[in-house]
């Protein structure tokens, strides 16, 4: 392809122009989803944290005998799922 900035002939697979450093069109397009993924990561971290806090609160209540056992088991399972999900996502990226 031809660099939009300086007109140099660059590889079709090039991320930036070797001559002027201008990012290629493909990179600009692939950068947007990466930014969205970063935002999703924050949302996930926040959700995971809230679920873990809720789980901790419910577990302490369950320990005091204020909640039926199935509810605390469900919350603990949910917290475990969120934790595993976050770890799996972190490994993929
Ligand atoms: Zn260039």
PDB file of the backbone (N, CA, C, O) and the ligand in Angstrom, with CONECT records:
HET     ZN  A 101       1
ATOM      1  N   UNK A   1       0.841  -1.210   0.000  1.00  0.00           N
ATOM      2  CA  UNK A   1       0.000   0.000   0.000  1.00  0.00           C
ATOM      3  C   UNK A   1       0.874   1.258   0.000  1.00  0.00           C
ATOM      4  O   UNK A   1       2.090   1.196   0.185  1.00  0.00           O
ATOM      5  N   UNK A   2       0.233   2.365  -0.207  1.00  0.00           N
ATOM      6  CA  UNK A   2       0.941   3.652  -0.249  1.00  0.00           C
ATOM      7  C   UNK A   2       0.597   4.425   1.032  1.00  0.00           C
ATOM      8  O   UNK A   2      -0.566   4.520   1.424  1.00  0.00           O
ATOM      9  N   UNK A   3       1.629   4.971   1.669  1.00  0.00           N
ATOM     10  CA  UNK A   3       1.420   5.749   2.889  1.00  0.00           C
ATOM     11  C   UNK A   3       0.580   6.985   2.589  1.00  0.00           C
ATOM     12  O   UNK A   3       0.852   7.716   1.636  1.00  0.00           O
ATOM     13  N   UNK A   4      -0.432   7.208   3.402  1.00  0.00           N
ATOM     14  CA  UNK A   4      -1.321   8.377   3.202  1.00  0.00           C
ATOM     15  C   UNK A   4      -0.597   9.678   3.541  1.00  0.00           C
ATOM     16  O   UNK A   4      -0.917  10.742   3.011  1.00  0.00           O
ATOM     17  N   UNK A   5       0.383   9.568   4.433  1.00  0.00           N
ATOM     18  CA  UNK A   5       1.071  10.766   4.920  1.00  0.00           C
ATOM     19  C   UNK A   5       2.165  11.230   3.958  1.00  0.00           C
ATOM     20  O   UNK A   5       2.187  12.390   3.545  1.00  0.00           O
ATOM     21  N   UNK A   6       3.090  10.296   3.597  1.00  0.00           N
ATOM     22  CA  UNK A   6       4.250  10.700   2.806  1.00  0.00           C
ATOM     23  C   UNK A   6       4.296  10.046   1.433  1.00  0.00           C
ATOM     24  O   UNK A   6       5.155  10.391   0.622  1.00  0.00           O
ATOM     25  N   UNK A   7       3.384   9.099   1.149  1.00  0.00           N
ATOM     26  CA  UNK A   7       3.344   8.489  -0.171  1.00  0.00           C
ATOM     27  C   UNK A   7       4.357   7.387  -0.391  1.00  0.00           C
ATOM     28  O   UNK A   7       4.508   6.912  -1.517  1.00  0.00           O
ATOM     29  N   UNK A   8       5.053   6.968   0.647  1.00  0.00           N
ATOM     30  CA  UNK A   8       6.049   5.907   0.511  1.00  0.00           C
ATOM     31  C   UNK A   8       5.370   4.558   0.289  1.00  0.00           C
ATOM     32  O   UNK A   8       4.276   4.315   0.798  1.00  0.00           O
ATOM     33  N   UNK A   9       6.020   3.692  -0.467  1.00  0.00           N
ATOM     34  CA  UNK A   9       5.512   2.332  -0.685  1.00  0.00           C
ATOM     35  C   UNK A   9       5.820   1.503   0.560  1.00  0.00           C
ATOM     36  O   UNK A   9       6.989   1.317   0.897  1.00  0.00           O
ATOM     37  N   UNK A  10       4.791   1.001   1.249  1.00  0.00           N
ATOM     38  CA  UNK A  10       4.997   0.205   2.472  1.00  0.00           C
ATOM     39  C   UNK A  10       4.256  -1.113   2.364  1.00  0.00           C
ATOM     40  O   UNK A  10       3.339  -1.263   1.557  1.00  0.00           O
ATOM     41  N   UNK A  11       4.667  -2.071   3.191  1.00  0.00           N
ATOM     42  CA  UNK A  11       4.069  -3.406   3.184  1.00  0.00           C
ATOM     43  C   UNK A  11       2.581  -3.316   3.541  1.00  0.00           C
ATOM     44  O   UNK A  11       2.171  -2.477   4.343  1.00  0.00           O
ATOM     45  N   UNK A  12       1.784  -4.198   2.932  1.00  0.00           N
ATOM     46  CA  UNK A  12       0.354  -4.240   3.236  1.00  0.00           C
ATOM     47  C   UNK A  12       0.104  -4.624   4.686  1.00  0.00           C
ATOM     48  O   UNK A  12      -0.937  -4.297   5.256  1.00  0.00           O
ATOM     49  N   UNK A  13       1.084  -5.332   5.284  1.00  0.00           N
ATOM     50  CA  UNK A  13       0.939  -5.773   6.676  1.00  0.00           C
ATOM     51  C   UNK A  13       1.501  -4.758   7.659  1.00  0.00           C
ATOM     52  O   UNK A  13       1.416  -4.960   8.870  1.00  0.00           O
ATOM     53  N   UNK A  14       2.079  -3.661   7.154  1.00  0.00           N
ATOM     54  CA  UNK A  14       2.722  -2.675   8.022  1.00  0.00           C
ATOM     55  C   UNK A  14       1.691  -2.019   8.938  1.00  0.00           C
ATOM     56  O   UNK A  14       0.585  -1.688   8.511  1.00  0.00           O
ATOM     57  N   UNK A  15       2.065  -1.839  10.188  1.00  0.00           N
ATOM     58  CA  UNK A  15       1.185  -1.171  11.158  1.00  0.00           C
ATOM     59  C   UNK A  15       1.378   0.340  11.043  1.00  0.00           C
ATOM     60  O   UNK A  15       0.420   1.112  11.082  1.00  0.00           O
ATOM     61  N   UNK A  16       2.639   0.740  10.901  1.00  0.00           N
ATOM     62  CA  UNK A  16       2.951   2.156  10.692  1.00  0.00           C
ATOM     63  C   UNK A  16       3.920   2.285   9.511  1.00  0.00           C
ATOM     64  O   UNK A  16       4.624   1.335   9.168  1.00  0.00           O
ATOM     65  N   UNK A  17       3.945   3.459   8.901  1.00  0.00           N
ATOM     66  CA  UNK A  17       4.882   3.741   7.813  1.00  0.00           C
ATOM     67  C   UNK A  17       6.304   3.771   8.380  1.00  0.00           C
ATOM     68  O   UNK A  17       6.577   4.431   9.382  1.00  0.00           O
ATOM     69  N   UNK A  18       7.210   3.031   7.706  1.00  0.00           N
ATOM     70  CA  UNK A  18       8.597   2.978   8.192  1.00  0.00           C
ATOM     71  C   UNK A  18       9.306   4.311   7.990  1.00  0.00           C
ATOM     72  O   UNK A  18      10.336   4.574   8.611  1.00  0.00           O
ATOM     73  N   UNK A  19       8.753   5.152   7.121  1.00  0.00           N
ATOM     74  CA  UNK A  19       9.430   6.400   6.787  1.00  0.00           C
ATOM     75  C   UNK A  19       8.975   7.570   7.664  1.00  0.00           C
ATOM     76  O   UNK A  19       9.802   8.340   8.153  1.00  0.00           O
ATOM     77  N   UNK A  20       7.673   7.700   7.860  1.00  0.00           N
ATOM     78  CA  UNK A  20       7.184   8.860   8.610  1.00  0.00           C
ATOM     79  C   UNK A  20       6.450   8.468   9.908  1.00  0.00           C
ATOM     80  O   UNK A  20       6.142   9.332  10.728  1.00  0.00           O
ATOM     81  N   UNK A  21       6.174   7.172  10.091  1.00  0.00           N
ATOM     82  CA  UNK A  21       5.530   6.742  11.331  1.00  0.00           C
ATOM     83  C   UNK A  21       4.018   6.876  11.324  1.00  0.00           C
ATOM     84  O   UNK A  21       3.375   6.635  12.345  1.00  0.00           O
ATOM     85  N   UNK A  22       3.441   7.255  10.199  1.00  0.00           N
ATOM     86  CA  UNK A  22       1.980   7.403  10.106  1.00  0.00           C
ATOM     87  C   UNK A  22       1.315   6.030  10.219  1.00  0.00           C
ATOM     88  O   UNK A  22       1.709   5.091   9.526  1.00  0.00           O
ATOM     89  N   UNK A  23       0.316   5.912  11.083  1.00  0.00           N
ATOM     90  CA  UNK A  23      -0.412   4.642  11.224  1.00  0.00           C
ATOM     91  C   UNK A  23      -1.194   4.368   9.956  1.00  0.00           C
ATOM     92  O   UNK A  23      -1.698   5.293   9.318  1.00  0.00           O
ATOM     93  N   UNK A  24      -1.299   3.090   9.585  1.00  0.00           N
ATOM     94  CA  UNK A  24      -2.069   2.724   8.400  1.00  0.00           C
ATOM     95  C   UNK A  24      -3.560   2.722   8.730  1.00  0.00           C
ATOM     96  O   UNK A  24      -3.944   2.737   9.899  1.00  0.00           O
ATOM     97  N   UNK A  25      -4.395   2.705   7.693  1.00  0.00           N
ATOM     98  CA  UNK A  25      -5.849   2.743   7.884  1.00  0.00           C
ATOM     99  C   UNK A  25      -6.324   1.533   8.675  1.00  0.00           C
ATOM    100  O   UNK A  25      -7.225   1.647   9.506  1.00  0.00           O
ATOM    101  N   UNK A  26      -5.719   0.366   8.419  1.00  0.00           N
ATOM    102  CA  UNK A  26      -6.117  -0.865   9.105  1.00  0.00           C
ATOM    103  C   UNK A  26      -5.915  -0.749  10.608  1.00  0.00           C
ATOM    104  O   UNK A  26      -6.729  -1.227  11.399  1.00  0.00           O
ATOM    105  N   UNK A  27      -4.824  -0.109  10.985  1.00  0.00           N
ATOM    106  CA  UNK A  27      -4.505   0.018  12.409  1.00  0.00           C
ATOM    107  C   UNK A  27      -5.532   0.903  13.106  1.00  0.00           C
ATOM    108  O   UNK A  27      -5.963   0.607  14.220  1.00  0.00           O
ATOM    109  N   UNK A  28      -5.917   1.977  12.453  1.00  0.00           N
ATOM    110  CA  UNK A  28      -6.903   2.887  13.039  1.00  0.00           C
ATOM    111  C   UNK A  28      -8.211   2.141  13.295  1.00  0.00           C
ATOM    112  O   UNK A  28      -8.883   2.372  14.301  1.00  0.00           O
ATOM    113  N   UNK A  29      -8.566   1.235  12.362  1.00  0.00           N
ATOM    114  CA  UNK A  29      -9.803   0.482  12.509  1.00  0.00           C
ATOM    115  C   UNK A  29      -9.695  -0.551  13.616  1.00  0.00           C
ATOM    116  O   UNK A  29     -10.658  -0.777  14.348  1.00  0.00           O
ATOM    117  N   UNK A  30      -8.539  -1.178  13.745  1.00  0.00           N
ATOM    118  CA  UNK A  30      -8.379  -2.239  14.744  1.00  0.00           C
ATOM    119  C   UNK A  30      -8.099  -1.672  16.131  1.00  0.00           C
ATOM    120  O   UNK A  30      -8.153  -2.397  17.124  1.00  0.00           O
ATOM    121  N   UNK A  31      -7.803  -0.389  16.198  1.00  0.00           N
ATOM    122  CA  UNK A  31      -7.518   0.222  17.500  1.00  0.00           C
ATOM    123  C   UNK A  31      -8.812   0.513  18.267  1.00  0.00           C
ATOM    124  O   UNK A  31      -8.832   0.470  19.497  1.00  0.00           O
ATOM    125  N   UNK A  32      -9.892   0.810  17.531  1.00  0.00           N
ATOM    126  CA  UNK A  32     -11.170   1.140  18.166  1.00  0.00           C
ATOM    127  C   UNK A  32     -11.708  -0.008  19.026  1.00  0.00           C
ATOM    128  O   UNK A  32     -12.091   0.231  20.171  1.00  0.00           O
ATOM    129  N   UNK A  33     -11.751  -1.262  18.509  1.00  0.00           N
ATOM    130  CA  UNK A  33     -12.241  -2.361  19.345  1.00  0.00           C
ATOM    131  C   UNK A  33     -11.354  -2.589  20.565  1.00  0.00           C
ATOM    132  O   UNK A  33     -11.846  -2.993  21.618  1.00  0.00           O
ATOM    133  N   UNK A  34     -10.068  -2.339  20.437  1.00  0.00           N
ATOM    134  CA  UNK A  34      -9.152  -2.515  21.558  1.00  0.00           C
ATOM    135  C   UNK A  34      -9.512  -1.551  22.683  1.00  0.00           C
ATOM    136  O   UNK A  34      -9.474  -1.910  23.860  1.00  0.00           O
ATOM    137  N   UNK A  35      -9.863  -0.318  22.303  1.00  0.00           N
ATOM    138  CA  UNK A  35     -10.249   0.678  23.303  1.00  0.00           C
ATOM    139  C   UNK A  35     -11.546   0.271  23.978  1.00  0.00           C
ATOM    140  O   UNK A  35     -11.714   0.439  25.186  1.00  0.00           O
ATOM    141  N   UNK A  36     -12.482  -0.279  23.163  1.00  0.00           N
ATOM    142  CA  UNK A  36     -13.759  -0.715  23.714  1.00  0.00           C
ATOM    143  C   UNK A  36     -13.533  -1.887  24.666  1.00  0.00           C
ATOM    144  O   UNK A  36     -14.202  -1.985  25.695  1.00  0.00           O
ATOM    145  N   UNK A  37     -12.598  -2.774  24.333  1.00  0.00           N
ATOM    146  CA  UNK A  37     -12.282  -3.922  25.183  1.00  0.00           C
ATOM    147  C   UNK A  37     -11.711  -3.446  26.510  1.00  0.00           C
ATOM    148  O   UNK A  37     -11.979  -4.041  27.554  1.00  0.00           O
ATOM    149  N   UNK A  38     -10.926  -2.379  26.472  1.00  0.00           N
ATOM    150  CA  UNK A  38     -10.345  -1.846  27.705  1.00  0.00           C
ATOM    151  C   UNK A  38     -11.449  -1.305  28.608  1.00  0.00           C
ATOM    152  O   UNK A  38     -11.419  -1.491  29.825  1.00  0.00           O
ATOM    153  N   UNK A  39     -12.432  -0.624  27.989  1.00  0.00           N
ATOM    154  CA  UNK A  39     -13.561  -0.110  28.772  1.00  0.00           C
ATOM    155  C   UNK A  39     -14.356  -1.258  29.360  1.00  0.00           C
ATOM    156  O   UNK A  39     -14.782  -1.198  30.513  1.00  0.00           O
ATOM    157  N   UNK A  40     -14.561  -2.324  28.557  1.00  0.00           N
ATOM    158  CA  UNK A  40     -15.283  -3.490  29.031  1.00  0.00           C
ATOM    159  C   UNK A  40     -14.536  -4.132  30.184  1.00  0.00           C
ATOM    160  O   UNK A  40     -15.145  -4.641  31.125  1.00  0.00           O
ATOM    161  N   UNK A  41     -13.208  -4.106  30.106  1.00  0.00           N
ATOM    162  CA  UNK A  41     -12.398  -4.666  31.177  1.00  0.00           C
ATOM    163  C   UNK A  41     -12.671  -3.973  32.497  1.00  0.00           C
ATOM    164  O   UNK A  41     -12.769  -4.609  33.547  1.00  0.00           O
ATOM    165  N   UNK A  42     -12.795  -2.641  32.423  1.00  0.00           N
ATOM    166  CA  UNK A  42     -13.116  -1.871  33.637  1.00  0.00           C
ATOM    167  C   UNK A  42     -14.488  -2.229  34.166  1.00  0.00           C
ATOM    168  O   UNK A  42     -14.670  -2.397  35.372  1.00  0.00           O
ATOM    169  N   UNK A  43     -15.473  -2.348  33.253  1.00  0.00           N
ATOM    170  CA  UNK A  43     -16.833  -2.706  33.653  1.00  0.00           C
ATOM    171  C   UNK A  43     -16.840  -4.083  34.295  1.00  0.00           C
ATOM    172  O   UNK A  43     -17.522  -4.315  35.294  1.00  0.00           O
ATOM    173  N   UNK A  44     -16.065  -5.003  33.704  1.00  0.00           N
ATOM    174  CA  UNK A  44     -15.971  -6.353  34.243  1.00  0.00           C
ATOM    175  C   UNK A  44     -15.349  -6.349  35.633  1.00  0.00           C
ATOM    176  O   UNK A  44     -15.835  -7.012  36.550  1.00  0.00           O
ATOM    177  N   UNK A  45     -14.274  -5.595  35.771  1.00  0.00           N
ATOM    178  CA  UNK A  45     -13.573  -5.530  37.054  1.00  0.00           C
ATOM    179  C   UNK A  45     -14.505  -4.985  38.128  1.00  0.00           C
ATOM    180  O   UNK A  45     -14.541  -5.485  39.253  1.00  0.00           O
ATOM    181  N   UNK A  46     -15.266  -3.939  37.756  1.00  0.00           N
ATOM    182  CA  UNK A  46     -16.195  -3.312  38.697  1.00  0.00           C
ATOM    183  C   UNK A  46     -17.303  -4.286  39.063  1.00  0.00           C
ATOM    184  O   UNK A  46     -17.649  -4.437  40.235  1.00  0.00           O
ATOM    185  N   UNK A  47     -17.868  -4.960  38.031  1.00  0.00           N
ATOM    186  CA  UNK A  47     -18.937  -5.933  38.278  1.00  0.00           C
ATOM    187  C   UNK A  47     -18.436  -7.062  39.165  1.00  0.00           C
ATOM    188  O   UNK A  47     -19.109  -7.481  40.107  1.00  0.00           O
ATOM    189  N   UNK A  48     -17.231  -7.548  38.842  1.00  0.00           N
ATOM    190  CA  UNK A  48     -16.657  -8.631  39.630  1.00  0.00           C
ATOM    191  C   UNK A  48     -16.459  -8.230  41.076  1.00  0.00           C
ATOM    192  O   UNK A  48     -16.741  -8.994  41.999  1.00  0.00           O
ATOM    193  N   UNK A  49     -15.961  -7.000  41.254  1.00  0.00           N
ATOM    194  CA  UNK A  49     -15.717  -6.477  42.607  1.00  0.00           C
ATOM    195  C   UNK A  49     -17.025  -6.372  43.386  1.00  0.00           C
ATOM    196  O   UNK A  49     -17.102  -6.771  44.548  1.00  0.00           O
ATOM    197  N   UNK A  50     -18.071  -5.821  42.719  1.00  0.00           N
ATOM    198  CA  UNK A  50     -19.375  -5.659  43.376  1.00  0.00           C
ATOM    199  C   UNK A  50     -19.955  -7.010  43.752  1.00  0.00           C
ATOM    200  O   UNK A  50     -20.513  -7.176  44.837  1.00  0.00           O
ATOM    201  N   UNK A  51     -19.821  -7.983  42.844  1.00  0.00           N
ATOM    202  CA  UNK A  51     -20.351  -9.328  43.119  1.00  0.00           C
ATOM    203  C   UNK A  51     -19.612  -9.945  44.301  1.00  0.00           C
ATOM    204  O   UNK A  51     -20.219 -10.578  45.165  1.00  0.00           O
ATOM    205  N   UNK A  52     -18.286  -9.751  44.327  1.00  0.00           N
ATOM    206  CA  UNK A  52     -17.493 -10.325  45.428  1.00  0.00           C
ATOM    207  C   UNK A  52     -17.843  -9.667  46.758  1.00  0.00           C
ATOM    208  O   UNK A  52     -17.909 -10.337  47.789  1.00  0.00           O
ATOM    209  N   UNK A  53     -18.069  -8.340  46.733  1.00  0.00           N
ATOM    210  CA  UNK A  53     -18.456  -7.630  47.963  1.00  0.00           C
ATOM    211  C   UNK A  53     -19.822  -8.124  48.435  1.00  0.00           C
ATOM    212  O   UNK A  53     -20.024  -8.405  49.616  1.00  0.00           O
ATOM    213  N   UNK A  54     -20.763  -8.223  47.476  1.00  0.00           N
ATOM    214  CA  UNK A  54     -22.099  -8.717  47.798  1.00  0.00           C
ATOM    215  C   UNK A  54     -22.020 -10.127  48.350  1.00  0.00           C
ATOM    216  O   UNK A  54     -22.713 -10.468  49.309  1.00  0.00           O
ATOM    217  N   UNK A  55     -21.166 -10.952  47.735  1.00  0.00           N
ATOM    218  CA  UNK A  55     -20.993 -12.332  48.182  1.00  0.00           C
ATOM    219  C   UNK A  55     -20.446 -12.361  49.605  1.00  0.00           C
ATOM    220  O   UNK A  55     -20.907 -13.140  50.440  1.00  0.00           O
ATOM    221  N   UNK A  56     -19.461 -11.510  49.876  1.00  0.00           N
ATOM    222  CA  UNK A  56     -18.858 -11.465  51.211  1.00  0.00           C
ATOM    223  C   UNK A  56     -19.904 -11.057  52.253  1.00  0.00           C
ATOM    224  O   UNK A  56     -19.975 -11.639  53.335  1.00  0.00           O
ATOM    225  N   UNK A  57     -20.716 -10.048  51.911  1.00  0.00           N
ATOM    226  CA  UNK A  57     -21.758  -9.579  52.828  1.00  0.00           C
ATOM    227  C   UNK A  57     -22.791 -10.672  53.080  1.00  0.00           C
ATOM    228  O   UNK A  57     -23.194 -10.925  54.215  1.00  0.00           O
ATOM    229  N   UNK A  58     -23.214 -11.324  51.969  1.00  0.00           N
ATOM    230  CA  UNK A  58     -24.222 -12.372  52.096  1.00  0.00           C
ATOM    231  C   UNK A  58     -23.663 -13.570  52.857  1.00  0.00           C
ATOM    232  O   UNK A  58     -24.370 -14.203  53.641  1.00  0.00           O
ATOM    233  N   UNK A  59     -22.382 -13.875  52.620  1.00  0.00           N
ATOM    234  CA  UNK A  59     -21.763 -15.007  53.309  1.00  0.00           C
ATOM    235  C   UNK A  59     -21.693 -14.753  54.815  1.00  0.00           C
ATOM    236  O   UNK A  59     -21.904 -15.657  55.623  1.00  0.00           O
ATOM    237  N   UNK A  60     -21.391 -13.499  55.172  1.00  0.00           N
ATOM    238  CA  UNK A  60     -21.316 -13.184  56.604  1.00  0.00           C
ATOM    239  C   UNK A  60     -22.706 -13.263  57.226  1.00  0.00           C
ATOM    240  O   UNK A  60     -22.852 -13.675  58.377  1.00  0.00           O
ATOM    241  N   UNK A  61     -23.730 -12.867  56.465  1.00  0.00           N
ATOM    242  CA  UNK A  61     -25.115 -12.988  56.937  1.00  0.00           C
ATOM    243  C   UNK A  61     -25.507 -14.452  57.058  1.00  0.00           C
ATOM    244  O   UNK A  61     -26.138 -14.868  58.029  1.00  0.00           O
ATOM    245  N   UNK A  62     -25.111 -15.238  56.031  1.00  0.00           N
ATOM    246  CA  UNK A  62     -25.426 -16.659  56.035  1.00  0.00           C
ATOM    247  C   UNK A  62     -24.770 -17.340  57.227  1.00  0.00           C
ATOM    248  O   UNK A  62     -25.349 -18.231  57.848  1.00  0.00           O
ATOM    249  N   UNK A  63     -23.546 -16.902  57.535  1.00  0.00           N
ATOM    250  CA  UNK A  63     -22.823 -17.472  58.669  1.00  0.00           C
ATOM    251  C   UNK A  63     -23.570 -17.180  59.971  1.00  0.00           C
ATOM    252  O   UNK A  63     -23.530 -17.970  60.915  1.00  0.00           O
ATOM    253  N   UNK A  64     -24.259 -16.022  60.006  1.00  0.00           N
ATOM    254  CA  UNK A  64     -25.022 -15.647  61.190  1.00  0.00           C
ATOM    255  C   UNK A  64     -26.408 -16.302  61.191  1.00  0.00           C
ATOM    256  O   UNK A  64     -27.197 -16.092  62.112  1.00  0.00           O
ATOM    257  N   UNK A  65     -26.698 -17.100  60.150  1.00  0.00           N
ATOM    258  CA  UNK A  65     -27.957 -17.826  60.086  1.00  0.00           C
ATOM    259  C   UNK A  65     -29.138 -16.986  59.644  1.00  0.00           C
ATOM    260  O   UNK A  65     -30.291 -17.332  59.902  1.00  0.00           O
ATOM    261  N   UNK A  66     -28.838 -15.861  58.965  1.00  0.00           N
ATOM    262  CA  UNK A  66     -29.923 -14.969  58.534  1.00  0.00           C
ATOM    263  C   UNK A  66     -30.407 -15.256  57.116  1.00  0.00           C
ATOM    264  O   UNK A  66     -31.409 -14.694  56.674  1.00  0.00           O
ATOM    265  N   UNK A  67     -29.698 -16.128  56.406  1.00  0.00           N
ATOM    266  CA  UNK A  67     -30.088 -16.452  55.038  1.00  0.00           C
ATOM    267  C   UNK A  67     -30.208 -17.964  54.872  1.00  0.00           C
ATOM    268  O   UNK A  67     -29.459 -18.722  55.489  1.00  0.00           O
ATOM    269  N   UNK A  68     -31.157 -18.403  54.032  1.00  0.00           N
ATOM    270  CA  UNK A  68     -31.221 -19.842  53.751  1.00  0.00           C
ATOM    271  C   UNK A  68     -29.971 -20.298  52.991  1.00  0.00           C
ATOM    272  O   UNK A  68     -29.441 -19.544  52.175  1.00  0.00           O
ATOM    273  N   UNK A  69     -29.506 -21.495  53.241  1.00  0.00           N
ATOM    274  CA  UNK A  69     -28.273 -22.010  52.647  1.00  0.00           C
ATOM    275  C   UNK A  69     -28.253 -21.936  51.116  1.00  0.00           C
ATOM    276  O   UNK A  69     -27.234 -21.534  50.554  1.00  0.00           O
ATOM    277  N   UNK A  70     -29.345 -22.312  50.409  1.00  0.00           N
ATOM    278  CA  UNK A  70     -29.286 -22.278  48.933  1.00  0.00           C
ATOM    279  C   UNK A  70     -28.914 -20.898  48.389  1.00  0.00           C
ATOM    280  O   UNK A  70     -28.226 -20.809  47.372  1.00  0.00           O
ATOM    281  N   UNK A  71     -29.358 -19.815  49.050  1.00  0.00           N
ATOM    282  CA  UNK A  71     -29.068 -18.455  48.584  1.00  0.00           C
ATOM    283  C   UNK A  71     -27.567 -18.195  48.673  1.00  0.00           C
ATOM    284  O   UNK A  71     -26.971 -17.672  47.732  1.00  0.00           O
ATOM    285  N   UNK A  72     -26.958 -18.556  49.796  1.00  0.00           N
ATOM    286  CA  UNK A  72     -25.529 -18.317  49.961  1.00  0.00           C
ATOM    287  C   UNK A  72     -24.719 -19.182  49.009  1.00  0.00           C
ATOM    288  O   UNK A  72     -23.685 -18.739  48.509  1.00  0.00           O
ATOM    289  N   UNK A  73     -25.165 -20.409  48.745  1.00  0.00           N
ATOM    290  CA  UNK A  73     -24.477 -21.281  47.790  1.00  0.00           C
ATOM    291  C   UNK A  73     -24.536 -20.676  46.388  1.00  0.00           C
ATOM    292  O   UNK A  73     -23.545 -20.685  45.657  1.00  0.00           O
ATOM    293  N   UNK A  74     -25.714 -20.147  46.018  1.00  0.00           N
ATOM    294  CA  UNK A  74     -25.895 -19.550  44.694  1.00  0.00           C
ATOM    295  C   UNK A  74     -24.983 -18.343  44.524  1.00  0.00           C
ATOM    296  O   UNK A  74     -24.364 -18.167  43.474  1.00  0.00           O
ATOM    297  N   UNK A  75     -24.902 -17.511  45.560  1.00  0.00           N
ATOM    298  CA  UNK A  75     -24.058 -16.315  45.499  1.00  0.00           C
ATOM    299  C   UNK A  75     -22.588 -16.705  45.414  1.00  0.00           C
ATOM    300  O   UNK A  75     -21.828 -16.106  44.654  1.00  0.00           O
ATOM    301  N   UNK A  76     -22.185 -17.708  46.191  1.00  0.00           N
ATOM    302  CA  UNK A  76     -20.800 -18.182  46.158  1.00  0.00           C
ATOM    303  C   UNK A  76     -20.468 -18.733  44.780  1.00  0.00           C
ATOM    304  O   UNK A  76     -19.376 -18.495  44.264  1.00  0.00           O
ATOM    305  N   UNK A  77     -21.405 -19.474  44.173  1.00  0.00           N
ATOM    306  CA  UNK A  77     -21.202 -20.028  42.830  1.00  0.00           C
ATOM    307  C   UNK A  77     -21.066 -18.900  41.818  1.00  0.00           C
ATOM    308  O   UNK A  77     -20.205 -18.948  40.939  1.00  0.00           O
ATOM    309  N   UNK A  78     -21.924 -17.878  41.942  1.00  0.00           N
ATOM    310  CA  UNK A  78     -21.885 -16.728  41.039  1.00  0.00           C
ATOM    311  C   UNK A  78     -20.543 -16.011  41.146  1.00  0.00           C
ATOM    312  O   UNK A  78     -19.945 -15.649  40.132  1.00  0.00           O
ATOM    313  N   UNK A  79     -20.072 -15.808  42.371  1.00  0.00           N
ATOM    314  CA  UNK A  79     -18.790 -15.150  42.595  1.00  0.00           C
ATOM    315  C   UNK A  79     -17.660 -15.961  41.971  1.00  0.00           C
ATOM    316  O   UNK A  79     -16.749 -15.393  41.367  1.00  0.00           O
ATOM    317  N   UNK A  80     -17.712 -17.277  42.111  1.00  0.00           N
ATOM    318  CA  UNK A  80     -16.692 -18.154  41.532  1.00  0.00           C
ATOM    319  C   UNK A  80     -16.708 -18.062  40.019  1.00  0.00           C
ATOM    320  O   UNK A  80     -15.653 -18.014  39.387  1.00  0.00           O
ATOM    321  N   UNK A  81     -17.918 -18.037  39.423  1.00  0.00           N
ATOM    322  CA  UNK A  81     -18.053 -17.944  37.962  1.00  0.00           C
ATOM    323  C   UNK A  81     -17.447 -16.632  37.467  1.00  0.00           C
ATOM    324  O   UNK A  81     -16.703 -16.618  36.487  1.00  0.00           O
ATOM    325  N   UNK A  82     -17.769 -15.527  38.150  1.00  0.00           N
ATOM    326  CA  UNK A  82     -17.245 -14.216  37.760  1.00  0.00           C
ATOM    327  C   UNK A  82     -15.725 -14.212  37.854  1.00  0.00           C
ATOM    328  O   UNK A  82     -15.044 -13.679  36.977  1.00  0.00           O
ATOM    329  N   UNK A  83     -15.196 -14.807  38.919  1.00  0.00           N
ATOM    330  CA  UNK A  83     -13.744 -14.853  39.137  1.00  0.00           C
ATOM    331  C   UNK A  83     -13.067 -15.643  38.016  1.00  0.00           C
ATOM    332  O   UNK A  83     -12.066 -15.200  37.452  1.00  0.00           O
ATOM    333  N   UNK A  84     -13.623 -16.823  37.698  1.00  0.00           N
ATOM    334  CA  UNK A  84     -13.052 -17.681  36.652  1.00  0.00           C
ATOM    335  C   UNK A  84     -13.143 -16.968  35.300  1.00  0.00           C
ATOM    336  O   UNK A  84     -12.208 -17.017  34.500  1.00  0.00           O
ATOM    337  N   UNK A  85     -14.281 -16.306  35.054  1.00  0.00           N
ATOM    338  CA  UNK A  85     -14.506 -15.589  33.812  1.00  0.00           C
ATOM    339  C   UNK A  85     -13.446 -14.501  33.632  1.00  0.00           C
ATOM    340  O   UNK A  85     -12.881 -14.343  32.549  1.00  0.00           O
ATOM    341  N   UNK A  86     -13.185 -13.752  34.709  1.00  0.00           N
ATOM    342  CA  UNK A  86     -12.201 -12.674  34.647  1.00  0.00           C
ATOM    343  C   UNK A  86     -10.799 -13.218  34.409  1.00  0.00           C
ATOM    344  O   UNK A  86     -10.035 -12.644  33.633  1.00  0.00           O
ATOM    345  N   UNK A  87     -10.455 -14.319  35.068  1.00  0.00           N
ATOM    346  CA  UNK A  87      -9.129 -14.913  34.893  1.00  0.00           C
ATOM    347  C   UNK A  87      -8.975 -15.406  33.447  1.00  0.00           C
ATOM    348  O   UNK A  87      -7.938 -15.203  32.815  1.00  0.00           O
ATOM    349  N   UNK A  88     -10.035 -16.063  32.937  1.00  0.00           N
ATOM    350  CA  UNK A  88     -10.004 -16.600  31.571  1.00  0.00           C
ATOM    351  C   UNK A  88      -9.828 -15.460  30.564  1.00  0.00           C
ATOM    352  O   UNK A  88      -9.053 -15.578  29.614  1.00  0.00           O
ATOM    353  N   UNK A  89     -10.549 -14.358  30.777  1.00  0.00           N
ATOM    354  CA  UNK A  89     -10.455 -13.216  29.858  1.00  0.00           C
ATOM    355  C   UNK A  89      -9.064 -12.599  29.920  1.00  0.00           C
ATOM    356  O   UNK A  89      -8.518 -12.200  28.891  1.00  0.00           O
ATOM    357  N   UNK A  90      -8.485 -12.518  31.114  1.00  0.00           N
ATOM    358  CA  UNK A  90      -7.173 -11.904  31.275  1.00  0.00           C
ATOM    359  C   UNK A  90      -6.109 -12.736  30.552  1.00  0.00           C
ATOM    360  O   UNK A  90      -5.164 -12.190  29.984  1.00  0.00           O
ATOM    361  N   UNK A  91      -6.275 -14.077  30.580  1.00  0.00           N
ATOM    362  CA  UNK A  91      -5.308 -14.958  29.917  1.00  0.00           C
ATOM    363  C   UNK A  91      -5.397 -14.825  28.410  1.00  0.00           C
ATOM    364  O   UNK A  91      -4.384 -14.904  27.716  1.00  0.00           O
ATOM    365  N   UNK A  92      -6.620 -14.621  27.892  1.00  0.00           N
ATOM    366  CA  UNK A  92      -6.809 -14.516  26.446  1.00  0.00           C
ATOM    367  C   UNK A  92      -6.164 -13.245  25.899  1.00  0.00           C
ATOM    368  O   UNK A  92      -5.613 -13.253  24.798  1.00  0.00           O
ATOM    369  N   UNK A  93      -6.230 -12.160  26.656  1.00  0.00           N
ATOM    370  CA  UNK A  93      -5.719 -10.878  26.171  1.00  0.00           C
ATOM    371  C   UNK A  93      -4.274 -10.639  26.555  1.00  0.00           C
ATOM    372  O   UNK A  93      -3.709  -9.600  26.216  1.00  0.00           O
TER     373      UNK A  93
HETATM  374 ZN    ZN A 101       4.810   7.649   5.491  1.00  0.00          ZN
END
